């Protein structure tokens, strides 16, 4: 809701809309989607089929849906750059029965194959340690995870903890973990450990899909992002095999440490008391320059007005243009 426009609707807005639906609301929905004001449909054909077969299927789809008027352009979709530095967005939970807080960290970096692969390598190196240190040793909560996730324009390092401890304390523990372990990777990553993690990542990247559904899943992200870069996986393999190294990993850590950080903290409204801090533990003071947001829709509006937005290609000819760039033959039906 904060950093994206179009295509994503927060749960509370969907719930409010759902409450207003009646049986009569469904009347004519298909016509509104496919016949009113134009419609744009993209499909994916995989398996034992030729381009001619795919073209025939596309024709049947157009005729079957009764598509008459194409769109001139697609609805606006965009992603926002997070503000520089560190930001904490504090909100109260909406489920009065939920006895836990939650802390969700996102570190944002610009999208590239190099960033994507380095984040995946970093997850190989310290992902299990994140769970072991913060879940097993410090017992901060039942849900403790670290992951990386791509969007159209950005790559994210994500960390999430559901906890009974005060959110500020848990945020401090997350920061302490990354301060220690990112520094350790930058200063002490050995060639042996890097080769082991690189081998694990290459094994994942080279694994053949076990079903058509799994194979389709690899392509759908490229369609959703409207990049249509179906050769990206092989280029990622080439990069990990040829260019990724201990030195490139260390440089990446420097860039990651200076990237924007957004902490979303959800404070429970349940009357249950927080879990007491471990003996000798304290909630760290917030660093100078920490940005704090405490409102919901007001923050979404003000940030949306001031943020730098990167738009996703909304031209109806994006697939054909991408096919020309990547030297492939698209199947189209006007």
Helices and strands as residue ranges (DSSP letters): E 4-5, H 11-19, G 23-26, H 29-34, H 51-65, E 78-80, E 86-92, E 101-110, H 113-131, I 132-137, E 143-150, E 154-163, H 167-188, H 191-206, H 212-224, H 232-242, H 246-257, E 260-267, E 291-293, H 297-306, E 309-311, H 318-326
